[in-house]
Amino acid sequence: MYTTPLSTLISSLSLYHHLYADDTQLFLSFHPSDFQANISHLQNALTHITSWLTSNPLSLNSSITEFLLIGLKRQLSKIHNSSTSIDTTQSARNLGFIFDEHLSFSDQISVLSKSCYLHVRALRCIHHYFDLHTAKTVATSIVHSKLDYCNSLYYGLPKFKINRLQHIQNALARTVVQAPKPKHITPILKSLYWLKVSERIEYKIISLTYKILNTTQPSYLYDLVSIQPPHGHNTRSSPYVTLIKPSSSIKVTHRSFRHASPHLWNQLPTSLRIPHPNYSSPSQRP
């Protein structure tokens, strides 16, 4: 409640933003040729924000304030040749998830791998104290929770990066059932009722899609999807929901929720794509 007015201030400065507890993020989208103008706008906004913090009485912690530029290599090469008084970072944590300038998530996967394998080795050392159900519960809560955290962001990554995550799950599964490394992993995962990493990523996106279609929340995700109007003579209702696929020639955009959501949702059996309660056909709308 104390920092709520900060959101109003940032909105008045024509910036996109997210607030989570004491974490504040500002977003700007611009063409490389408009870099200097947008940097000036950002610096001006920071001046206003710092003034508001001082008057309330709070302070901006410059030591943990980071500026990350995200874009294609070709775009960033144009910007890095420009001079600016703001120092950029190659990667930054976003609520515990490491973003890098190319959204490759290589640093995130490396840090995640180190943490997960540490827990897998620890579980292997104490496994003889557990029965199968307890070992599975511990593995799910400590390691799988890390693999699943924000895993929708891994959608569309190169296969070799997804394989790095799959190797973690494979090691975890073999530890739970005490299987030797040469044993084929698919039967083990099926016995544990665990979806593979790539399947868990797609399941997360589809689950989010189902949620926003039924609740319209969160609004920033709901605004990214569009429902295709029903065709034919029966315009009062549709037997199932189809989402409109946006078109883009830039491959990296296919990893975004705006593209991934309709792509995966429309592949579901029609019996699962039931109309959501808030949907009305164009003929039913005032």
C-alpha positions in Angstrom: 0.0 0.0 0.0 2.9 2.3 0.8 4.4 2.0 -2.7 1.2 1.9 -4.7 1.5 5.6 -5.8 4.8 4.6 -7.4 2.8 2.7 -10.0 0.7 5.8 -10.8 3.9 7.9 -11.2 5.5 5.4 -13.6 2.4 5.1 -15.7 2.3 8.9 -16.0 5.8 8.8 -17.4 4.7 6.6 -20.3 6.6 3.5 -19.2 5.5 -0.1 -18.9 6.3 -1.6 -15.5 5.8 -4.4 -13.1 5.8 -4.2 -9.3 6.3 -7.2 -7.1 6.8 -6.5 -3.4 9.9 -4.2 -3.4 11.0 -5.2 -6.9 10.3 -2.6 -9.6 10.9 -3.2 -13.3 10.6 -0.6 -16.0 10.2 -1.6 -19.7 10.9 0.3 -22.9 10.6 -1.0 -26.5 12.3 0.9 -29.2 14.0 0.8 -32.6 17.9 1.0 -32.4 17.8 4.3 -34.3 15.7 5.7 -31.4 18.1 4.5 -28.7 19.4 7.9 -27.5 16.0 9.5 -27.3 14.7 6.5 -25.2 17.7 6.5 -22.9 17.1 10.2 -22.2 13.4 9.4 -21.5 14.5 6.6 -19.1 17.0 8.8 -17.3 14.3 11.5 -16.9 11.9 8.9 -15.5 14.6 7.7 -13.0 15.0 11.2 -11.8 11.3 11.6 -11.1 11.2 8.1 -9.4 14.3 9.0 -7.2 12.6 12.2 -6.2 9.4 10.4 -5.2 11.4 7.8 -3.2 13.3 10.5 -1.4 10.1 12.4 -0.4 8.5 9.2 1.0 11.3 8.5 2.7 12.8 5.7 0.6 15.9 5.3 -1.4 16.9 3.8 -4.8 19.6 1.1 -4.2 21.9 1.8 -7.2 24.1 -1.2 -6.4 21.3 -3.6 -7.3 19.7 -1.5 -10.1 20.5 -3.0 -13.5 19.9 -2.0 -17.1 19.5 -4.9 -19.5 19.1 -4.5 -23.3 17.3 -7.4 -25.0 17.2 -7.8 -28.7 18.6 -9.6 -31.8 22.3 -9.6 -32.2 22.1 -7.4 -35.3 20.0 -4.8 -33.4 22.2 -4.9 -30.3 25.4 -4.4 -32.4 24.0 -1.1 -33.6 23.2 0.0 -30.0 26.5 -1.1 -28.4 28.3 1.2 -30.9 26.4 4.1 -29.4 27.7 6.0 -26.3 25.5 6.2 -23.2 26.0 7.1 -19.6 24.1 4.1 -18.5 26.1 0.9 -18.0 24.4 -2.2 -19.4 24.6 -5.7 -18.0 24.6 -8.9 -20.0 22.2 -10.7 -17.7 20.0 -9.9 -14.8 17.7 -11.8 -12.3 14.0 -11.3 -12.8 12.3 -12.8 -9.7 14.9 -15.5 -9.5 15.0 -16.3 -13.2 18.1 -15.1 -15.1 17.4 -13.1 -18.3 20.2 -12.5 -20.8 20.4 -10.0 -23.7 19.5 -12.6 -26.3 17.0 -14.6 -24.2 19.1 -17.7 -24.7 18.7 -18.5 -21.0 22.1 -20.2 -21.1 23.1 -18.7 -17.7 19.8 -19.6 -16.2 20.1 -23.2 -17.3 23.7 -23.4 -16.0 22.8 -22.1 -12.6 19.8 -24.3 -12.4 21.8 -27.4 -13.4 24.3 -26.7 -10.6 21.6 -26.3 -8.0 19.5 -29.3 -9.1 22.5 -31.8 -9.4 23.5 -30.7 -5.9 20.1 -31.8 -4.5 20.1 -35.0 -6.7 23.5 -36.0 -5.2 22.2 -35.3 -1.7 19.1 -37.3 -2.3 21.2 -40.2 -3.6 23.2 -40.2 -0.3 20.1 -40.5 2.0 17.8 -42.4 -0.3 18.1 -45.6 1.7 16.3 -43.9 4.6 13.2 -43.4 2.4 10.5 -45.6 0.8 9.6 -44.9 -2.8 6.7 -42.6 -2.1 8.8 -40.4 0.3 11.7 -40.3 -2.2 9.3 -39.2 -5.0 7.8 -36.5 -2.8 11.2 -35.1 -1.8 12.4 -35.2 -5.4 9.2 -33.4 -6.7 9.3 -30.7 -4.0 13.0 -29.9 -4.1 14.1 -30.5 -7.7 11.1 -30.7 -9.9 9.8 -27.5 -8.5 13.0 -25.8 -9.7 12.6 -27.4 -13.2 9.0 -26.2 -13.4 9.6 -22.7 -12.1 8.9 -20.3 -15.0 9.5 -23.2 -17.4 7.1 -21.7 -20.1 10.0 -19.4 -20.8 12.0 -22.3 -22.2 9.5 -22.9 -25.0 11.2 -22.8 -28.4 14.7 -23.1 -27.1 17.2 -25.2 -29.2 16.9 -28.9 -28.5 20.3 -29.2 -26.9 19.3 -26.8 -24.2 16.1 -28.6 -23.4 18.2 -31.8 -23.3 20.3 -30.3 -20.5 17.1 -29.9 -18.5 16.0 -33.4 -19.4 19.3 -34.9 -18.2 18.5 -33.4 -14.8 15.1 -35.0 -14.7 16.6 -38.3 -15.9 19.2 -38.3 -13.1 16.5 -37.4 -10.6 14.2 -40.2 -11.7 16.9 -42.8 -11.6 17.8 -41.7 -8.1 14.2 -42.0 -6.9 13.8 -45.6 -8.2 17.4 -46.5 -7.6 17.9 -47.5 -11.3 21.3 -47.8 -12.9 22.3 -45.2 -15.5 22.2 -47.5 -18.5 18.5 -48.3 -17.9 16.2 -46.7 -20.4 14.5 -43.6 -18.9 11.1 -43.6 -20.6 9.7 -46.5 -18.6 11.0 -45.0 -15.4 9.3 -41.7 -16.1 6.1 -43.4 -16.9 6.2 -45.4 -13.6 6.6 -42.1 -11.7 3.8 -40.4 -13.8 6.3 -37.7 -14.8 5.9 -35.8 -18.1 9.2 -35.2 -19.8 10.6 -31.6 -19.6 9.4 -30.6 -23.1 6.0 -31.9 -22.3 5.9 -30.1 -19.0 6.8 -26.8 -20.7 3.9 -27.2 -23.2 1.6 -28.3 -20.4 2.4 -25.1 -18.5 1.5 -22.9 -21.4 -1.7 -24.8 -22.2 -2.7 -24.6 -18.5 -2.1 -20.8 -18.4 -4.2 -20.5 -21.6 -7.0 -22.4 -20.1 -6.9 -20.3 -16.9 -6.9 -16.9 -18.7 -9.7 -18.0 -21.0 -11.9 -19.0 -18.0 -10.9 -16.1 -15.7 -9.6 -13.4 -18.1 -6.8 -13.0 -15.5 -4.0 -12.0 -15.5 -5.1 -9.3 -17.9 -1.6 -8.8 -19.3 -1.8 -12.4 -20.7 -5.4 -12.3 -21.6 -4.8 -9.3 -23.8 -2.3 -11.3 -25.8 -4.8 -13.9 -27.1 -7.7 -13.5 -29.5 -10.5 -15.9 -30.0 -11.4 -16.7 -33.6 -15.1 -16.0 -34.2 -17.3 -19.0 -35.1 -17.9 -19.8 -38.7 -21.0 -21.0 -40.6 -24.6 -20.5 -39.8 -24.5 -21.3 -36.2 -23.2 -18.0 -34.9 -24.8 -18.1 -31.4 -22.3 -20.5 -30.0 -19.2 -22.5 -31.0 -18.6 -26.2 -29.9 -15.0 -25.3 -29.1 -12.6 -22.4 -28.9 -10.0 -21.7 -31.5 -7.4 -19.0 -31.0 -6.1 -16.7 -33.7 -2.4 -17.3 -34.6 -0.5 -14.0 -35.1 1.8 -13.9 -38.1 5.5 -13.0 -37.8 8.5 -13.6 -39.9 10.9 -13.3 -36.9 11.6 -16.7 -35.5 12.3 -15.6 -32.0 8.8 -14.2 -31.6 7.4 -17.7 -32.0 8.7 -18.4 -28.5 6.5 -15.7 -27.0 3.2 -16.5 -25.2 1.3 -14.6 -27.9 2.4 -17.2 -30.5 2.9 -20.3 -28.3 -0.5 -20.1 -26.7 -2.6 -20.4 -29.8 -0.2 -22.8 -31.5 -0.4 -25.3 -28.6 -4.1 -24.7 -27.7 -5.3 -25.3 -31.3 -3.5 -28.6 -31.3 -5.6 -30.0 -28.5 -8.5 -32.3 -29.2 -11.7 -30.3 -29.8 -13.3 -31.9 -26.8 -10.8 -30.2 -24.5 -11.2 -26.8 -26.2 -14.5 -26.1 -24.6 -15.9 -22.5 -24.7 -14.9 -20.4 -21.7 -17.8 -18.8 -19.7 -16.8 -15.2 -20.6 -16.8 -15.9 -24.4 -19.7 -14.6 -26.5 -19.9 -14.7 -30.2 -19.9 -11.4 -32.2 -23.6 -11.7 -32.8 -24.3 -11.9 -29.0 -22.3 -8.8 -28.1 -24.0 -5.4 -27.8 
